[in-house]
Amino acid sequence: MFETRLQTYWTDADPAGRVYFANFFRFAEFAESELFRSAGKERMALYDECQVWMPRVESFAKFSKPILAEQAIIVRLRSKFQREKTVRLEFEILHINDRSLLAEGYITIVTIDRQTGKSCPIPQSIREVFALAISDKTERTDKI
């Protein structure tokens, strides 16, 4: 599992001061970028190096409590390799102080070869970064 702290801003919120629901997915994406940085990699540079794109093909979220504008949050990510070409990033968004659950969900990502435009296996260097967010050690060794 990977965990990072993020700050929300007024621009993330609606006029009532509640963070707009679509921004919850942005926060999961920000956490994904931080996962790559924690591994000493820049996500887009690694995609360029491997000549792949990694589009999001499915997403889901269940919202439990609102996030207020200017509130700090914790985002947790867990990687689950579904097949050789696909990884699912499960996320939880937690309140910074009491760590209560604000939202949870997932984003499914597939690997696409830039030359052919067809799906391809996740390159090993990218797979290793996502593996840092696997919480079960047996899954980590079995899936890499």
Steps between C-alpha positions, in 0.01 A plus 500: 500500500616853423380801696545872443366824647330747269360847553165607356431856391203730452524439124426129565166589660152608403350825638395318819866421575471127430752338267340415165464122458710472181798643688517183711633326186752780452625437852550131418693607188715739707577211736599284203749767390639509855535121493722531192699783660552292814665242275728769354311507169292757317191325368482667158875467441475128574205466261709677234798275567283187471305640201162431662188683602296394800141615449236461764230264377276470806443689823274474801458695823284473808476822697454474877557855628571834333844654482493867595695762307849560638496167686806275491437136416682169486478295182585130517567295187512126454607346170340181376638352181200355321680360199831565328362814333276641772537641850224616730582778744269477798484819703379620836474865592524563875452800726840631607421518872287199591575293186129439448404376155382776266491300177627181342513364151723386219646596166579231242797571275602315184835523321502608134796478261553844343605360162214255448228653717427150634513375855832354613655359819588749772875569464705361787626842613140628531380175658768539769368845595140378528627202702608745773131552578413133543425426863523121487859379460393168346306688233806715434732208431241303306396781267822676402 
